[in-house]
């Protein structure tokens, strides 16, 4: 048996433990600590360093071994100066440096930091999972002898586990951030349409909205599932809350689940709950949204984004009113009234095999469509007064009003962001206006029918603008250029937000993962910050 692999058999159980650990809730830090300890038993090295990608550089976040010191832990590398590191990330394959690599000027990543002999042993393992590469793990030792391929393969497996842990940690961070944003957004909409949302619906000047309120009151008295459709920002969740408050279940819980804001791997547990030991990191029983909504109402927001593999389980829960928490064989019964909301055209999703037809018919027993703001312009005076009053409570700017000329300006705009965009426009105008009257000059909006022209994205000053004049022969942009420009404008409109209601993916009708992949392909940068505490 090779000396390089000495201890690997004894370390096999430790390796299996690491596989389980790679998906635990606190995986990254613990995997680094235990994983590097495990590596010391199966591979000889004098320095193991974890680098994470940040702004085109590899930044050291952890180091272990006799040569580890403060300088190493503060070290950073520019990828442009190390072709082999760049190649390892591009190919996603681990590699051992040879003396020939060093002789051809590949460079020593620790030059000036450590006093290592020329041609010393070095191994680089990329940390990639899914569509992302998070960084590299490097192993160095002072001996001038190349790591054999079996050792490289072994460490590459550890690198894959570490990348999985990094991916899981990133998904959890994204979920928690989206959860906070959704909670804040829900509170904002509650204050905008709040406890008086029923009155706003029923006193609306728009015949369409008055009829919608009438039908919503009728169905509220029953337990019939309701499918609420409408563009992003039209107030679908507010209508769902109004239906709940009008229903016999008004004194019971109103629970929401945003199907677009939670990573697919966590959705089943969020929906049905899990029991202790169901998976690594499940340290206690946890109730899902169905159990939390028992006796009350469950809103499945953005139900069109629900993964297909979970739709069958949801359908069974709706039909039988029973389900099993993840990891349990015990059937749980829940008395829940289901409301669903989506901006996605579900008939099109059915044709594309992205949504089950039987689930659609189960959810859409009583469909309600919320019209976009451009179809109910007569409600603008009432909505502006209500939103300005809400802003007065929050910002202390009381007495604000929109002048008749200002209202005419608002009515000349199509409001692609609907109520959410109107609230933002009023808040921006309130901040910029010294007096109490918001006139036409207070609103920087295009005329009716024109698309909003967002502010340029930071770092995109060199982007070619979409021409307003007819294209001439030979000046036709490529399809990729048009797609890139359009995505950049939508990202500017959403202030860089990709996920969730009102995010760029929702506005473009794409899955967030599809949009991120397309952004990467088109060279559109998106700031990603991920910090790992030093071990």
NORVEN-V941591 format. One record per helix or strand. SS is the DSSP state (a for helix, b for strand). FROM is the first residue (numbers start at 0). TO is the last residue. If there is no record, write none. Layout:
ss=<SS SS>
from=<FROM FROM>
to=<TO TO>
This chain:
ss=<a a a b b a b a a b a b b b b a a a b a b a b b a b a a b b b b a a b a a b a a b a a a a>
from=<2 11 26 46 56 69 75 78 82 94 98 110 113 120 131 148 196 206 225 235 253 263 272 285 288 296 302 307 321 325 330 336 345 356 365 372 376 400 403 417 436 439 478 503 511>
to=<4 20 41 53 63 72 77 80 90 96 102 110 113 128 140 192 201 219 228 245 257 271 273 286 291 300 304 319 323 325 332 341 350 362 368 374 394 401 410 431 437 441 492 507 521>
